[in-house]
Amino acid sequence: MSKVIESVPGIVSYSTVREVKGGPLIVIEKTKGVAYNEIGEVIGPDGEPRMVQVVEVGSDYAVAQVLTGTLGLPARGGSTVKFYGRTLRMPVTEDLLGRVLDGKGGQPRDGLPLPPAEEYLDINGEPLNPYAREYPEEPIETGVSVIDGLNTMVRGGQKLPIFSGTGGLPHNMLAAQVARQATVRGGHEEEFAIIFAAMGLKSEEALFFLNEFRRTGALRRLVMVLNLASDPIAERILTPRTALTIAEYLAWYRDYHVLVILTDMTNYAEALRNYHHRRVNYLADVVIQAICTRTSRLSTRGLAGLRVRRAVLRSSQY
């Protein structure tokens, strides 16, 4: 069967999934023209499409991560992969304020429909000219003296990463306090928005943040990008990019002053370590397999040459 089972402008389908690695990775053979960070979908025997993103490309293969996990996906003819010929773009609008979204492209997690999009932005970010940027001078007050005094947040797209650590410090309470109290002075309070990216949270932690934001009214000026501990690792890695894409839209297209809060960065770092460990293991398997294949071919050629020389020697004896 041909490797390309469908071909329409911009979309190519492959049925040559060679293997499904442990975790979110799948390997597709005999690919052509597949690009890094390109998105698509994989369809297994259950008929359910799952979003994939290319993370490694070779001369005739591609490695993609499945954003919703690989459970139930068979290899060797049981799955079909479609590539769309573009990177992941997410719909953005000012009406996202007050909403709770997921980390894989900003789909709703609050049970409400997604508002009509005003723009579709690349989740990998847009090029920025540092020379054209105004020098940041005005502060964002968080209400936490150690941050305002020693690590002052300034206007112009500031990010506040929060790590949980191992000391048992109340990092969730700190993140909620900053989201509740942060403000800008000088009559720009109505133009201030917070993007709250929560990564790898337990269910009770997510409920704590949601109840706190609703109780204090902070949710009105806030977009929460929520990734739970039970969600796939690939989605956790995309969560900061989803949050920053929304922040860039509000800052560049709507002239908002934006503060991005990223918590828990420890969970994000562990997800990166887990993902890269599996990816490096796969690349090592590819190299070892190539070496073994080449060694096998050389050994076969050597044995064939030896047999020919022996036959020549025997014929010369007669």
ABEGO torsion letter per residue (X at the ends): XBABABBBBGBBBBAABABBBBEABBBBBGBBGBBBGBBBBBBBAAGBBBBBBBABBBAABBBBBBAAEABGBBBGGABBBBBAGBBBBBBBBAAABGBBBBABGGBBAAGBBBBBBABBBBAAEBBBBAAABBBBABBBBAGBAAAAAABBBBBGGBBBBBBAEAAGBBAAAAAAAAAAABBBBGGAAAABBBBBBBBGBBAAAAAAAAAAAAAAGAAAABBBBBBBAABBAAAAAAAAAAAAAAAAAAAAAAGBBBBBBBOBAAAAAAAAAAAAAAAAAAAAAAAAAAAAAAAAAAAAAAAAAAAAAAAAAAAAAX
